[in-house]
């Protein structure tokens, strides 16, 4: 089917979803979480003709610990939403361990290094432009009506009860509220944490920016003894440094363990405070409970070691809205598995190697087998 035909089908399906009259204001899609993935989900909804409302407890531009490398596939997803954040071109990925370097430049489109605050700004402006509504508040309870799978059987099928006493009604809800998702807990999709056998098996992220001109057009991944340091150019005058490691990892100690990087940043003025996130691994029993669909980190997350968080979240947001518009929400979990399959397999394997004696062999292996390393990088770029 042509793109025009697909759009026509989507528009018709959207009309079927939203045509039901209602005596009270009911939004088609409630999005819980106003970060980049929540905003992308709301933008997707509006582009399919659905009304969308974002609930977010924080105000202003939202920042978080993030590697800030937006892979080529994510750049394409953002462009399809009409979102073009300002950033620094990234040509590929470099693995380094102090003695060896493995580099691969993307075969086609480039990635972008984008400050998280800039990405949030660009998405927020596009959401406002398309008429997305916003409510400041914290969801403390979710109630669903058992009206079957069809979208028009009742005017309202899911309600978000806020901490201040307000209730927002909708036909669908997307939980886009991050690693420590409240929605995931409230609808019973949170899995029990796995028994931690070793303290260092739970990984965390830390990030800070520095005022210094980028010295490379690649994302540098420095493999230190117990942590990885990601250096991402985010502008012509600034780089971000993200550290991934076990609980208790010190940003300063991790930086000092990579002398060449520490020397480059010696005397550089910090451009942000140190910000952390974690634990990174989050497990779920599923990605859908009735009319509630989990998207992004809320839907389950392995680790940030491959830098695909934004790309995956954008693809999941698109898939969730497409399933809703088609009247086939039950397809979402299958689509989620398809979208995330390569990420889950590759990331699980890489994290296992990083937490084992094989850690020291990762960069030498990549340097000796550049074609294999290149295929891995290209799979992340899609």
C-alpha positions, 0 to 999 in steps of 0.5 A: 500500500502506498504512503498516501493509502496508509495515511488514509486508512490511519485517518479513517481508523482515527475518525472511528476512535474519536467520533463517539460523542461525550457529555464530559470532556474525555481525551483520546490518549492520556500520556503519563510522563512529559519527557521526550518519549511522552511528548513523542507519543502525544505528538504521534497521537495528534498526527493521527487525529487523536486528542492527547493530554500529557500529565507531568509532575515536573515543571519547565524544561526536563533534564536527566542523566543521559548519554545524549547521543541520538542515533540515526534511526532516532533522528529519522523518527524525530524528523517524521514528527516534525522535530529538528533539535539543535545538536552536533553531528556525530559520524560514528562510534569509537571504543577505546581502552587506553591502548587500542581503538576500534572505530566505525563511521555510520554507513549512511545518515549521521547521528546527533549529539543533543543536550537533553534539555534541547531535545525536550524543548524541541519536542515541547514546541512541536507538541504545543504547535499540534494542540497537545494539552498539558496538566501539572500533577502526579498520578496516584491511582488508575481506574479502568472500565471493563468495556471490551477491546473496541474503542467506542463502546463507552465515552471513557474507559480509563481514569487517572486520579491525581494527588490533588483530587482531580480526575482525568478521563480518557479512552487510552493511557500511555505510561511514559514515566520512565525507569521508575514508572508509577503507571507500571506499578499501579496497573500491576505490570512491575515484575519483582526485582531479580535477586542480586547476586553481586553488588556490581550487577546493578548498574547506574548512570552519571552525567556532566557537561564541560565547556570545551570544543569537541576534539572528535566527530565520534562518540568515544566510549572509554572502557575503564576497569569497572565503568564505561565513559561516553563522551558525546559532542553536543555543540561546537563548544560543549561535550557531555560525559556519561559514566555507566558503572556499579552502585557507588561509582564516583564520576571523578574517580571514573574520569581519573581512571582514563588519563587521556580523557582526564587530561583533555578535560583538565581545567575545563569549566563544568557546564552542568551539575553531576546528575545520576540515574538508576538502577538501569535494569527494569523488568516487567510482566508485560507492556499492556494492561487493558487500556494502559500501554507502557512505552519507553523505559517504563515498558522495561529496560536492560541497560544504557550500554548501547545508547539506544534509549531514545531510538527505542522509545520513539519507535515504541511510541509510534507503535503504540499509537498505530495499534490504538488507531488500528483498533488492535491494542492487543498487537502492541506487546508483539510490536514492542518485542519486535522493535526491541528484540535486537536491543535486548539481545545485544545489550544483555550479551554486552552487559554480561561480558562487561560484568565478567572477565571478558570485559578486558577483551571487548575493545581488543576484540572489536579492534581485531574484527572491525567488520563485526564491530561495524555490523554491531554499530550499524544495528544500533544506528537503525 
